[in-house]
Amino acid sequence: MLAPVMPWRALAAMTDQDARALVAYLRSLKPVRNKVPGPFGPSEKPTTFVMKIVPPEGAPMAKP
Protein backbone atom coordinates (compact mmCIF):
# COMPACT_ATOMS: atom_id res chain seq x y z
CA MET A 1 0.00 0.00 0.00
CA LEU A 2 1.45 3.34 -1.01
CA ALA A 3 -0.94 5.79 0.62
CA PRO A 4 -3.76 4.28 2.67
CA VAL A 5 -6.55 6.82 3.01
CA MET A 6 -7.60 5.48 6.38
CA PRO A 7 -5.62 3.23 8.76
CA TRP A 8 -8.55 0.80 8.95
CA ARG A 9 -6.49 -2.12 10.23
CA ALA A 10 -5.55 -0.16 13.35
CA LEU A 11 -9.04 1.29 13.79
CA ALA A 12 -10.81 -2.05 13.29
CA ALA A 13 -9.49 -3.27 16.66
CA MET A 14 -10.59 -0.12 18.52
CA THR A 15 -12.86 -0.87 21.47
CA ASP A 16 -15.83 1.29 22.46
CA GLN A 17 -13.75 2.52 25.40
CA ASP A 18 -10.91 3.49 23.01
CA ALA A 19 -13.35 5.38 20.78
CA ARG A 20 -14.87 7.24 23.74
CA ALA A 21 -11.41 8.21 24.99
CA LEU A 22 -10.46 9.49 21.53
CA VAL A 23 -13.64 11.57 21.29
CA ALA A 24 -13.07 12.99 24.78
CA TYR A 25 -9.51 13.96 23.85
CA LEU A 26 -10.54 15.64 20.58
CA ARG A 27 -13.30 17.57 22.35
CA SER A 28 -10.77 18.82 24.92
CA LEU A 29 -8.63 20.53 22.24
CA LYS A 30 -9.03 24.25 21.59
CA PRO A 31 -10.33 25.17 18.11
CA VAL A 32 -7.75 26.30 15.56
CA ARG A 33 -8.44 29.34 13.45
CA ASN A 34 -6.70 29.33 10.09
CA LYS A 35 -7.54 29.68 6.44
CA VAL A 36 -8.01 26.37 4.66
CA PRO A 37 -7.01 26.39 0.97
CA GLY A 38 -9.35 25.25 -1.80
CA PRO A 39 -11.55 23.96 -3.20
CA PHE A 40 -10.01 24.50 -6.58
CA GLY A 41 -11.78 25.07 -9.86
CA PRO A 42 -10.97 23.17 -13.05
CA SER A 43 -8.71 25.95 -14.35
CA GLU A 44 -6.94 26.61 -11.01
CA LYS A 45 -3.71 24.93 -9.99
CA PRO A 46 -3.78 23.38 -6.49
CA THR A 47 -1.24 24.75 -4.00
CA THR A 48 -1.05 21.43 -2.14
CA PHE A 49 -0.72 17.76 -3.07
CA VAL A 50 -3.98 16.30 -4.40
CA MET A 51 -4.53 12.55 -4.60
CA LYS A 52 -7.45 11.48 -6.76
CA ILE A 53 -8.78 7.97 -6.25
CA VAL A 54 -10.62 6.63 -9.27
CA PRO A 55 -12.41 3.27 -9.31
CA PRO A 56 -11.45 0.87 -12.08
CA GLU A 57 -13.53 0.96 -15.24
CA GLY A 58 -16.66 -1.16 -14.88
CA ALA A 59 -16.61 -1.13 -11.06
CA PRO A 60 -20.08 -1.00 -9.50
CA MET A 61 -21.14 2.37 -8.12
CA ALA A 62 -21.48 2.70 -4.34
CA LYS A 63 -25.01 3.25 -3.10
CA PRO A 64 -25.53 6.45 -1.05
C-alpha positions in Angstrom: 0.0 0.0 0.0 1.5 3.3 -1.0 -0.9 5.8 0.6 -3.8 4.3 2.7 -6.5 6.8 3.0 -7.6 5.5 6.4 -5.6 3.2 8.8 -8.6 0.8 9.0 -6.5 -2.1 10.2 -5.5 -0.2 13.3 -9.0 1.3 13.8 -10.8 -2.1 13.3 -9.5 -3.3 16.7 -10.6 -0.1 18.5 -12.9 -0.9 21.5 -15.8 1.3 22.5 -13.8 2.5 25.4 -10.9 3.5 23.0 -13.4 5.4 20.8 -14.9 7.2 23.7 -11.4 8.2 25.0 -10.5 9.5 21.5 -13.6 11.6 21.3 -13.1 13.0 24.8 -9.5 14.0 23.8 -10.5 15.6 20.6 -13.3 17.6 22.4 -10.8 18.8 24.9 -8.6 20.5 22.2 -9.0 24.3 21.6 -10.3 25.2 18.1 -7.7 26.3 15.6 -8.4 29.3 13.4 -6.7 29.3 10.1 -7.5 29.7 6.4 -8.0 26.4 4.7 -7.0 26.4 1.0 -9.4 25.3 -1.8 -11.5 24.0 -3.2 -10.0 24.5 -6.6 -11.8 25.1 -9.9 -11.0 23.2 -13.1 -8.7 26.0 -14.3 -6.9 26.6 -11.0 -3.7 24.9 -10.0 -3.8 23.4 -6.5 -1.2 24.8 -4.0 -1.1 21.4 -2.1 -0.7 17.8 -3.1 -4.0 16.3 -4.4 -4.5 12.5 -4.6 -7.4 11.5 -6.8 -8.8 8.0 -6.2 -10.6 6.6 -9.3 -12.4 3.3 -9.3 -11.4 0.9 -12.1 -13.5 1.0 -15.2 -16.7 -1.2 -14.9 -16.6 -1.1 -11.1 -20.1 -1.0 -9.5 -21.1 2.4 -8.1 -21.5 2.7 -4.3 -25.0 3.2 -3.1 -25.5 6.5 -1.0 
